[in-house]
Amino acid sequence: MRWLKRCLVVSFSAALLLAGASSPSQGAEVAPIDHVVVIIEQNHTFDSYFGTYPGANGIVGQALPYEPVPTDRYTGPGGGLSNARSTALSAHHGGELDRFDSAQDSRGRDGDLALTYRDRATAPILWSVADDFVLFDKYYSSSFGGSLPNTMHLFTGDDRGLGSDSKASVEALRQLDQPTVLDQLEAASEPWRLYVGRLDELDPEAIVSGAYARSADPTPSALYWAPPLGMPRFWTDPNLRDGLVDQQQFYRDASAGELPSVSYVVPQPTDHPASSGDQGHVRLQSLLNAIIKSPDWESTAVFIVWDDWGGFADHVDPPPGYGFRVPMLMVSPQARTGYVSSVEHDHTSVLNFISDRFELEPLSQRQAAANPFDDALALEPRSSRNLITQHVLDPTPVGTTSQNQATLFMYVVGLSVGASGVVAWARRERSLSSPSSKKSTS
């Protein structure tokens, strides 16, 4: 039976149960994971966010001169940092990890900024999520360099030769005939959606024709953050096109208990350092709370990933073939509480979780060899639904541009109609109270 195939079985030996240990073994069955949500954030190393998190492999006692970031300074300061592959290799310095600042300085960037970090006071939402769920301190980006090669691993299990965020890569992506996990889900009749903030700002015709690759204007970042958006078939095939929706649809789907089997979310505001970083955290909180309140919560696992290092320092030398450590959080009623996992993972681990869950063939050998997330699962799923309450979204429209314009139009119409009604009522009252009116009715 299909539901049996989709049950996630976690088992433990009697000795481990008695000892309160947490490594999976054999025996206990928990509810199936029917919904996997992958939220893609950008451009941070593990140390830049969680370097001082208790129990994690952090920066305490490290030789690098890390500096905390004051709250009033960190509103998009990392926009000037280079995250290119050449910069990463220079910072890595053959494993010495001692040139993060000079790698930026030599490229005219802010080397001091590369050595900054945030803590509980300056990243309270992220730390609150780590307190309540699972933080991974041995999760690596899949490649030295920027967003595209890393998110390619997240969707296809390999960078497919697209090693940089560049116009040439955008054109190569347009011509790439490589299946993604979304193609696999479509072929398997498993519901999926790619939720993208400000999706309406992308021009499908420019993607299909290659105009974005030829234009001197900056390439839309979403093409690097979610590679399927740069593949023409996702715009020309009606079935695939139906899976590309704005992030506001995610809130509606979560509220209605209609999350698909697999959701990839590219939020706006995002957590990219060049954007309004704190508002990116607030957006993340709102997405997580929408899931926690959803009828789908009990059968959902959320992976919050950061695509690449963003130019920030990290003190752990990555294994050969991987990039620097990046943060990763797992949020689920079946996740352990306040647990730090030190099992080695990268973006292909998340892809492999999806493939295992929905019986899809691995898209690469590296994906097939990726470690599972067994140690992050709890002995028993939690029954409570505790919202993340570090911040509340500002009361401003958060829909697409067209949605916000329509909403504003309705407000204006409503006010106009209301004002007209008030004027008509006032005239009628004056008419009834006038002497001539009283005389005519006596």
Residue, then its C-alpha position, 0 to 999 in steps of 0.5 A: m500500500r502507498w501509505l506504507k511506502r511513505c512511512l518513516v520508520v525510526s527504530f531504537s535498541a532497548a539499550l539505547l532507549l534505557a540510556g536515553a540515547s538518540s541514534p536510530s537503530q531498530g523498532a519504533e514507528v512514527a508518523p509519515i513525513d508527507h510534506v517536505v519544505v526546503i527554504i533557501e536562504q543566502n550567503h552566510t557561513f555557520d560561524s557568522y550566525f552560530g559561531t557562539y551557539p552553546g554546544a556547537n563547533g564554534i569560534v570560541g578559542q579560535a585564532l581568527p579575530y572574529e568580531p561581534v556585529p552590533t545590532d544597529r550596524y547589521t542591516g545589509p552590511g554584507g552586500g560588498l563581500s565577494n562569494a566567488r570561487s576564486t575568493a573562496l579558494s584564496a580565503h581557504h589558503g590550502g586549508e590554513l583558513d587565514r585569509f578571509d579578510s585579505a581575500q576580500d581586501s585584495r578585491g576592494r571589499d570590506g575584509d573586516l566585515a568577513l570576520t564578523y558574527r552574530d549571536r543570540a542578541t543580534a539573530p534572536i529568531l535563528w537562535s530561537v529556532a535552533d533552541d526549539f529544533v535541530l541545528f547542524d554544525k557539520y553541514y557544508s555548502s556543496s561547492f566553493g563559490g556562489s549560489l548557482p553551483n550550490t543550488m544546482h546540487l540542491f535540485t540536481g545533485d551536482d553543479r553540472g559544470l555551472g561553477s559561477d554566478s555569471k551571464a555565461s552560466v545563465e545561458a548554459l542553464r537555459q540550454l541544460d537538458q538535465p532532470t531536476v527533482l521537480d521533473q522527477l516529482e512531476a513524472a511520479s505524479e507527486p505534487w510539488r511547488l516552487y514558491v518564489g517571492r516576487l515571481d511576477e518580476l521575472d520575464p518568462e520570455a526573457i528566460v526562454s529567449g536568452a535575453y537575460a544572458r545577453s542583457a547588460d543589466p544585472t541578472p535576476s538573482a532568482l535564476y541563481w537561487a532557484p535554477p529551475l526558473g532559468m530552464p525554459r521548459f518550466w515556463t513552456d510546459p503547462n504542467l511544470r509552469d503550474g508549479l511556479v507560484d508566488q510565495q503568498q500562495f504558500y501561506r494559503d496552501a499551508s492554512a488550507g492544509e494543502l501543502p504539496s509533497v515537496s515545496y521549495v521556497v525562495p522567500q522575499p525579503t530574503d536573508h541575503p546580507a545585501s538585503s534587509g537582513d533582519q526582515g529576512h529573518v522575520r519573513l522566515q519566522s512567518l513562513l515557519n509559523a504558517i507551517i506550525k499552524s497548518p493542518d499539515w504540521e504533524s506530517t511535515a519536515v522543514f529544511i532551512v538551508w543557506d546556499d553558500w558562504g557569502g564571503f564570511a569566515d568559518h574556522v572548519d576546513p571542509p572535506p575535499g570537494y565541498g565548500f565552507r560550512v553553512p547553517m542548516l536547521m531542521v524544523s519538524p514535530q519529529a525533530r529533536t529539541g535543542y539538538v546540535s547534529s555533527v553528522e556530515h551533510d551538504h545540500t545533496s543530503v536534503l535532495n537525498f532525503i526527498s528522493d528516499r521519501f518519495e522513491l525517486e532515483p538519485l540524480s548523482q552518485r554524490q547524492a546517493a552517498a549522502n548521509p541521512f538525518d536519522d540522528a535529528l529525529a526524536l524518540e517520540p514526535r512532539s504534540s505541542r505547537n509552539l509558535i516562534t514569537q521573536h518578532v512580528l511582521d510589519p503591518t504592510p502589504v506583502g503580496t506581489t506588486s499586482q496584488n498590492q495594487a489591486t488591494l490599494f485600489m479596493y481600499v480607495v474604492g471602498l473609501s470613496v463609496g463610504a464617503s459618498g454614503v456619508v455625504a448623502w446621509a448628511r444632506r438627507e438629515r439637513s433636508l429633514s431638519s430644515p424649517s421648510s421640510k418640517k412645515s411640509t410634513s405638518 
